[in-house]
């Protein structure tokens, strides 16, 4: 067992966990798993705050009572999350969660009778403490490890395999710590945790960092700093100019606006592609034989000018786009390459319709 964690480590970890919890409630709270994670983080934050407020949790008082009740509710949420991760039906988990919460609060309430955590250890208090705290933690660890072992072979990337491995290692620690505490309590008598050890603090930090990964992604999506956001910013000038020249290709959603970044990117790819198909009838012949994406961008800019000047379209000028991709990803790559060459094409002298 490691010694007590120093305050300089405890406080920053706690502050980070609070920040992650608040951020997740605001940005990552869609799925049943998200809600259970946020719930567990919230209860554990209050629990740790009580431990920081009064490190002598063995004494009966308000902090020890808050610590106990919030601790069991956090464990109940973790067990429900592990059950959900282990392929349980979300509706079933949501229904059972009420039972887990009632059992947790009831067990904590009984332990708080009389002198609470300051009461002398008895056989029934030991068994109740093991049943309320250690068995749910061990059960959650077992179900989480089983789910990780099942999902790891199906992982499509190294990042996913690393994430599953990290989660499985954390779950293994939960099991080992819970079984050790339960065995010690039964053999040597009940002893409540009275300090936040370095080990528990570091595990708490690790779990916080794991739960922060979806939050970082959500922040990236909201701020446009993720990959999709960067692709949207790169493609937007080309999309804007081409859809202005060929407004009939713009898709009109049946209801509401397309707000999801992936949906907006897909729409921009489709609309830009359709505009290019239309503008092929206005593109000049490539008599010079000049190749490359920059030359192609200049011919598209000339087609935009020709259409704006009222030049009649010519089916003879329509030809297959030599840069078109075979699928959406390849087509997106081609359009991004074209979008990077577009500013240089539209800024060339001699254009009829400069921007």
Secondary structure as UniProt FT lines:
FT   HELIX           7..27
FT   HELIX           32..53
FT   TURN            57..58
FT   HELIX           62..85
FT   TURN            86..87
FT   HELIX           90..111
FT   TURN            114..115
FT   HELIX           116..118
FT   HELIX           123..129
FT   HELIX           130..134
FT   HELIX           135..152
FT   TURN            153..154
FT   HELIX           158..188
FT   HELIX           198..223
FT   HELIX           227..245
FT   HELIX           247..249
FT   HELIX           261..279
FT   HELIX           280..282
FT   TURN            287..288
FT   HELIX           293..308
FT   TURN            309..310
FT   HELIX           315..317
FT   TURN            322..323
FT   HELIX           328..346
FT   TURN            349..350
//
